[in-house]
Structures are given as structure tokens and as C-alpha cells.
Amino acid sequence: MLEKLFKLREHNTNVRTEVIAGLTTFLTMAYIIFVNPSVLKDAGMDQGSVFVATCLAAAVGSFIMGFWANYPIALAPGMGLNAFFTYTVVLHLHYSWNVALGAVFLSGCIFIALSLFKIREWVINSIPQSLRLGIAAGIGLFLGFIALKNAGIVVNNDATLVGMSSMKSPETLLAALGFFIIIALDALKVKGSVLISILAISVISLLLGMVQYHGIVSAPPSIDKTFLQLDIAGAFKVSMISVIFAFLFVDLFDTAGTLMAVAQRGNLLDAKGNLPRLNKALLADSSATVIGTIFGTSSTTSYIESGSGVEAGGRTGLTAVVVGFLFILALLFSPLAEMIPEYATAGALFYVCVLMVSSLSHIEWNDLTEAAPAVIAAIMMPLSYSIADGIALGFISYAVIKLLSGKYKQVSISVWCLAVIFIVKFAFG
């Protein structure tokens, strides 16, 4: 049955290798079951329900990718997108989390439409590479700012807007230690470095009496407080256009980049460098986002951590299916998730920041008409506390700079249209 479903021999693999690859991938991305509830809790969502929604969205998304697209790529609620959901849409723009879920749902539906009508390549190719890199780096900086804030390292300062704390509190010191542990373990090629760090800091906090012991294993909490609680009608507002676009663009670029990167590692590309069954993979990702909002979590996306499973030998969808079953098993560990303090996940956020900011190295710095808009998009995300505003300013500055420098022919029609839409949004939104 497994041979028929996943074509193991054709991909020169076997069940044992695929199971080990699935376990490897799960260990490298399991931190999301602790981090995502911690982030969405700040939006006012029930932490227990979000924990269940996170596990279910990751499991269903991985199952769709594995059984239908037959790729060793696991899915889960995306880092960066969950921070945008909470800290920008809910806390900064003051929309309810129900409306924010509605916006994610609509972005997922648009993503599905782009995949079905096969215009996703046109959308991806029409967005300048420099802006894509700047947006990725900006999300990283945004995550880093949130991590430093949650760790108590960056604090409010009336004279300079922000400043550094005294660095004396145990929470701050443990958050810093958590980050250092991740980097050290990653340098030593230890699988699951982020998960190990989160658990280690939580154990230290428990021993110091900073958190209370709730147990390790129990029946999953109820999902009733987030299941089918999205407000789609509330997301149909002009002011929500940039928010929906932000969810869509980030998910689209992140998914496309992850799919190609992981496929290249596993030699899954064809002779022309294309990814077979790309349409199925994109539909799996976009469908998982829609399903995730029904459970009650932010955008579900393909995880670059899947590359660790590919390096362990994973070549088929059986790897992703194994990850899906492990996320279902993780539902039993809800007491552990409730015991994880916020500062224990700050190191994970800053680690993702470091990975994403590295994309700036690929920008054409010799061409300032390309570099400047990328930097504007990147730096404005943390400073405006909004990924959507950073993206909008990136598109506007790209169009204006190219126009004034006489390089307007390098600007695609889609960029012109988006720049105009964002200008109207700032003028009348």
C-alpha cells in the first residue's frame, strides 16, 4: 500500500528511511506547538485551544502535502505570519482576532484561486527579487524586535522611544541563555536545537520556582473557543486590503521559496530545474491555510525545516505523513505547552530573525534603485510595528524610485497597480 501511495522504489527510498526523516523534521519544527500558542495568546485567543488548533493544522497540512502532492515537506502555522497576526493586525490595528482569522481565510482562498488558474508564476515573477528579499529580512527584524521585547531586553524609553533594560531580571537572562543554547546546538549540528532550548529554559525556570508544574501528559484541551470563530464578513473592508495582501504575499513567497529550496536539497527537481507537481504542492499549502483558520490559527505554511528530513533521506510524502501523525501525538502534551514561559520562546523568535535577515546578502547593493526599496521595506516593518505597512512602503518606494531614475520600464504592471492601491490606502485608509 505504501509503495503504491508514495512510489518508494521510484524515489530510491524505503519505509524506515522515511520514518526517520519524518521524526527528524518533526524535532526541528516541533517548537511551533509551544511558540504559536504563546504568540496568539497575546491576541486574546485561548492558549489551550490554539495549542490544539496548531497541532491539527500542522497534521492536516502535512497529510495533504504527503498523500496528495507526495513531497517530504511538512506544514505548520508560520513564524512571522503569526507575529503579524497578533502584534500588527490585532494589537496595532485594533481588529479582533476573529476578523484577523477572516483575513487569513480570504488570503488562503485567493492563494487557492491563483494556483487553480495557474497565474501564481506571473504573480511571483512580477514581484522584484529585491523586494522579496527585503520583505523576508523585514519579517525577520520584526520577529527579532518582538523577541527582544518579550525577553525584557528592549523596553520603552520616553526620550528615545526604545531603550535597553538593566539586563538584571532572571527572565531576561534566561531568554538570552535560550538563544545562546540554540546557536551553540545548531553549530554542533544537533537536531531539534530550538525545541531543546525551549524545554531547557522551562526546566530551569521550574527548578527556580518561576513557573508552576502542570504535568506533562493529559487529554487535549477543548478547541471550542477557536473552532469556527473566524469573522469573514468583518474582513471585507477597504482598510483590510493591505492586511490580506500581506498575508497572501508572505505565504506565497515563503511557500515558493521553501518548496524550491527543499526540493533542490533532495534532488527532486526535473532536468529543467522545475518542480514536478508544483501545482499540487501550492494547493496543499493554500488549502492548509484555509483549514487552519477553521481550527483557529494563523496562516499554515510549508516549513524550511523540512530540509533536515530531506538530508536524513526523506524523498516522498511518507515523510510528511509521519510528521502529521507526530503532531497528532503532540496533542497529549498540552500541560507542557501551558508551562512554557514567554521568555523561553524569545530565543526561538530571535533565532528565526537571524535566519531571515541573512536574505539581505543576496540584494544587488550595486544598484541602489533595487537596494533602497528593499531596505525601506525591511526597516519599516519593525519601526512601524507592521509587516503590512513595510510591504506597502516597499512597493511605493520601488515604483517612485524607478520612475524618477528613468528606469520605469523595469517596473511590472502588477507593481504599479499595487503601488497605487497602497497610496490610496495611506491617503484614505
N, C-alpha and C positions, 0 to 999 in steps of 0.2 A: 504493500500500500504506500509506504513512504517513498519507494523508488518511483512509483507511478506519479505521486504527487509532486515530488521535488527533483526528480531526474538526477539522483545522486551520482550514478556512474558517469553520466554525461559531463558532470562538473568535477569529476575526479575526486570525490569525497565519500564519506561514509557516515553512518548514524553517530558513532562515537565521537568523531571529529566535530560534527555539527553540534552535538550536545555540549561539548567542552567549549566551543566557540560561543554558544548561547550563554553559558554560565559566565564566560569572560566578559562579554558585552554587558550583561546584567550587573556585574560587580562594578564596572566602570561608570554606569549611569544610574545605579540604584539610589544615589544621593538625592535624586529628584523627589523621591517619596517623602523625604524629610524637608527639603528646601521649598518645594512648591506649596505645601500647606502653610509653611511659615510665612511665605510671601503673600499669599492670597488671604491669610488671616488678617493682615493689615488693611485689607479692603473691606473688612466686616463680614467675611464669609466664615462659616463654621469650620474649624480646623479638622475635626473628625470626618465630616462629610467630604471636604476637599481631599483628605487623605485617600478615602475610598474612590473618589472620582479620578484622582491621579492614577491610582493603580489600575482601575478599569479602563480608562482612556489609553494608557500605555499598553495594556494587554490587548484590547480590541484593535488598536492601531497596528501593533506588531503582528497580530494574527492576519489582518488584511494584507499587510505587506508580504508576509510569509506565504500564506496559502494562495493568494491571488497573483501577486507580482513575482513571487518566488525569488526574492532578494534577501540577503542576510543583513538587513537593515532594520533596526528596532526604532520604535517611536515612543514618545512621551511628551507631556507638556513642556514647551520650550522655555529655556532660560532666556531672559531678555524680554520675551513676549509677556511672561508672567509679571515681570517688574513694570513694564509699560502699562499693563492692565491695571495693576494696583496703584502705583505711585503717580502715574500721569492721568489715566482716564478717570479713576475713582477719586483719589486724594487731591490731585491738582485741578482737574476739570470739573470735579464735583458731580459726576454721574454716579448713579447707583451701580453696584456690581452686577445687578440684573441686566441693566442696559448695556454694560460693558460686555457681558456674555452674548447679548443680542448682536453687538457689533462684530464679535469674533465669529458668530454663526454666519452672518452675512458675508464676511470676508472669506469664510470657508466655502460658501455657496458660489461666490464669484470665482474662487480658485478652481472649483469643480467645473464651472462653465468654461473657463479658459482652457482647461485640459480637454474637455469633451469636444470643443470646437477647434482644438489644435492651434490656438493663437498664442499659447504660452511662450513659444520660441520668439515670436515677434515682440512680445512684451519684454522678455528678458534681454533680448539683443538690442532693443531700442533704448534701454537704460544704460548710460555711460558706465564703463567699468570703474572709473574713478569714484563716481557717486556710490556705487555698490560697495566699494572698499571703505569709503568714508562712513557710510551708514553702519557697516559691520563694526568698525572701530568705535563709532559713536555709541552704539549699544553697549559695547564693552566698557567704555568710560562711564556710561550711565550706571551700569552694574557695579563698577568699582566705587563710584560715589555713594551708592546705596549701601554697599558693603562697609565702607568706612564710617558711614553714619550709623548703621546698625551696630557696629563694633564700638561706637562711642569715641572713635578717633577724631572724626571731623564733627565739630559742634557749631552751634550758632554763635556769631560774633556781631554785635551791633555796629561796630566800626568798619569791619571788613567783610560783612555778610557771613563768611565762614572762617573758622579758625581750628587749631588743633587742641585737643584736650590735654589734660595733665598727664595722661597715659599711666595713671596710678591705680585705676579701678581693676579688680580681678577679671571682670568681664572683658575689658579691653585687652588685657594681657593674654587671656585665653584665646580671644579671637585672633590675635597676631600669631600666637603659637600654632593655632589650627592651620593658618595659611602656610607657615614655615614647614609644618609637617607634610602638607600636600606637595609642596615644591620638592622637598627632600625625597619623599617616596617616589614622586614622578621621575626625578633624576635617576633614582635607583631602579626604575622600570618595574615598580611594584604595582600590580593590578589593583584597582579599587582604592587608589590613594585618597580620593575625596571622601569616599564612604568611611574609610578607616579613620581619617582625621575627624570627621563629624562625630563618630562614635567615641573616639578617644577623648575629645574635649568634653563630651557629655558625661563620660565616666569620671573624669577628673572633677567636673562640676558636682556630680553626685557625691563623690568622696569628700568634697569640701563643704557639702551641705547647701550648695547654691541652687540645686533643683531637687524635686521630690521624686521618689521612686514610685512609679505607677504600674510596674510589672513589665513583662516582655511580650507575652502572647495572650491574646484573648479573641473573642468573636469580633468581627469588624463592626465599627460604629454605623449608625444609620446614615444613609445618603439622602434622606428626605429633605434636608434643609438646602440642598443644592440641586437635586434632580428635577429637571424640567422647570427651573426657576428663571430661565433667561427671558428677557423682555425684548423681543424682536421689534415690536411696534415703536418702542422708545428709542431705538437706534436709527429710525428713519427721520433724521434731522439733518439740515444742512451743516450744522456745526460738527456732525459726526463723520462727515465725508473724509476728512484728513485722518481721523482715527481708524476708520475702516480701511483706507488706503495703506496706512502704516502697518496694520495687522497683515494685510494682504501682501505688501511688498516684502516685508521682512520674512514672512513664511515662505514666499515664492523663491526669493533669492537664497535663503538658508537651505531650503529643500533641494533646489537645483545644485547648489554647491556641494552639499553633503552627499547627494547621490553620485555625482561625478567623482568626488574625491574617494569615497569608499569603493566605488566600482573600479577605479584605477588601481587602488591598492590590491584588489583581489583579481586583477586581470579579467574583469567581467565586461570590458568594452569590446566592441567588434573591431574589424580590421580598419574601419574608417574613424575609429575613436568615438563612436556613438554608443549610447546605452540602449541595448535591446529592451523592449517592453517599458520604455521610459514613461509612456502614457499611463500604463497601469500603476507604476510606482508613484507618479504625481497624483493620480486619482486616489490611491491608497492614503497618501498623506493628507490630501484635502478632505477626504471622507472622514478621516480620523479626527480632524479639527471640528467638523460639524457634530460628530458623535460625542466628542469631548465636552462640548458646550451643553449637550443634553444631560450628561452626568453632572456637570458643574465645575469645569476647569477651563483655563485659558488655552490658547492655541496649542494643538498637539502637532509635533513636527518630527522629522527624521533626525536622528542623533549621530553626530560625527563620532561619538564614542563607539559606534558600530565598527569602526575601523579596527578596534582592538580584537573583536571577534573574528574579523577577516584575517588579521595577522595570525590568529590561532588556528586558521584553516577553514573557517566558515565560508561556504560558497553558495549556499542555497537558502531558500526561505525557511528551512527547518531550523536554522539558527535563530531567526526572528520569532518563530513559533515557540521555541524553548524559552526565549526571553519573556514572551507573553505569559506562559504558564508560571514563570518565576514571579512576575508581577502579581498574578492572582494569589500565589502563595504568600506574598508580602502583605496581603490584606490582614493576615493574622497578627501582624506586628504593630498594630495601632497604638498600644500603650507606649511602645518605644518611641514612636513618632511624636507623641504628646510630650515626652520627656526631653526632647531635643530643644535646648535654649536657642534663641535667635542668634546670639553671638557665635554659637557653634557652627552656624551655616554661613557666617560672614566670610570666612576663609574660602569657602567654595565659590561664592559670588565673585570674590576678588581674583580667584584663580581663572574663572571664565573670562573675566576682564582682561587679564594678561594674554590669554589665547586670542581673543578677538581683536585687541588693539594691534597685534602683530600684522594685521592685514594692511596697515599703513605703509609697510615696507614695499608693497607692490605698486604704489602710486607713482605715476610719471612726474617726479619732482622737477624735472627739467622744463615741463610745460605748466606754468602757473595757472593757465586757464582751466586746466584739469585738476591741479592740486588744490587751488584755493577753495573751490566749491566743496571738495571732499573734506577739507579741514573745517570749513564753516559748518557742514552737517555734523561732523564728529564732535566739535567743541560745544555746539549749541545744545546738543542733547542733554548733557549733564547740567549745563548752566541754566537752561530754560526748564529743566526737570521734565522734559517732554521729548520722547522719541519722534512723535508726530511733527512737532514744530521743527525739530532738527532736520527731518526729511524734507519738509516743506521749504525751509530756508536753503537747503542744499540745491533743490531743483530751481528755485527762483534765481539764486546767485549764479548757477551754471548757465541758465538762459541769458541773463543780463550780461554776464562777463563775456560770453561768446559773441553776443550781439555787438557790444561796444568795442571788442577787439577785432571785429571784422571776420570772425570765424563762425558766423551764424549758420553756415551750411553744414557744420558738424553737429548741429542740434537736430535731433529727430522730432517728428511731428508729435509723438507722444509726450516728449519732454516739454515742448512748447505748450501743449494742452494742459499738462499738469501744473506747469508754472503759472499759467493764467488762473487755473482753478484755485491754486493756493494763494495767489494775490487777492482774488475775490474773497477768499475765506478770511484772510487777515483784515481786509478792508471792511467787510460787512458781518463777519462772524462774531 
